[in-house]
Amino acid sequence: MDLSVKPLAIVTSQINTLARHAIALLPNLVAAIVFLLITWLIAYLIGRSLRSLLRRSKMRASLAEAMEKLSRIMVWTFGLLLAATVVFPGLTPTKLLAGLGIGSIAVGLAFKDIFENFLAGFLILLRKPMRIGDDIECEGLSGRVEAISIRDTFLRKRSGELVLMPNSYLFKNPVKILTDQPTRRIEIVVGVAYGEDVDAARDVIRGAVETIEKRDKNRGIDVFAREFNSSSIDFLVRWWTDSTPRDEHESRDLAVAAIKRALDEAGIEIPFPYRTLTFKDPLKIQSDEKE
């Protein structure tokens, strides 16, 4: 064993070297922290100014929010790159960009889900038909869009629960926007018995729907004899009302009640399903009475 080698001295020397380098980097670290604080202030001021400017314009709220987020991201990206060059003076912008090109592959694979949802969230905000506050349906989920974050869309269900939907899920699947237009068409099926007069039943149903208040009176009412069902002749009844789910339920409730009342008053039967049972052999009736 070579006694001239002193492990403790080597470790002490390495620690002293690291300490000297750390002390030498302290001014750069302080400058980088100050620079990041300035970046935060600039990003805040630019975002706030852009938000105030876009609110006075006719731009949609979702698009304005997307522009604000993009401006903040650009400021922070530029600020972080400059802060890195301040901490490491030998790190030129060319070397930094080259390193980012190589490292972006590993970072992209590690944070694929986050980047995918972030990009999807930004594209959702750019969508013209969809706005924050709209009622939507997507793959069995329905509710009002309350907010769109970097990763999730906050969907408030009509029963009160809050659902966090990944932006990529909402972007990739078909979305039905219920409140895209101020009014929406509702339809129900009404059946009358085969023995009733079809034309008279149609007039009674149309008159009943015309009496309800919760409908768009500027649009017509459709009553079509649709098909021969097992126990009834079915009519397809369509009318327009406000597009929110609450208005739809209220209008449907009023229409069903009015149609039922009008058909009863006109003496028109609303049939229920009839069932006829047949047996292969005659049934024997057994009497409990004693002869």
Secondary structure as UniProt FT lines:
FT   TURN            3..4
FT   HELIX           7..56
FT   HELIX           61..87
FT   TURN            89..90
FT   HELIX           93..110
FT   HELIX           112..126
FT   TURN            132..133
FT   STRAND          135..138
FT   TURN            139..140
FT   STRAND          141..148
FT   STRAND          152..156
FT   TURN            158..159
FT   STRAND          162..166
FT   HELIX           167..172
FT   STRAND          176..177
FT   TURN            178..179
FT   STRAND          183..192
FT   TURN            194..195
FT   HELIX           198..210
FT   TURN            217..218
FT   STRAND          222..228
FT   STRAND          233..242
FT   HELIX           245..266
//
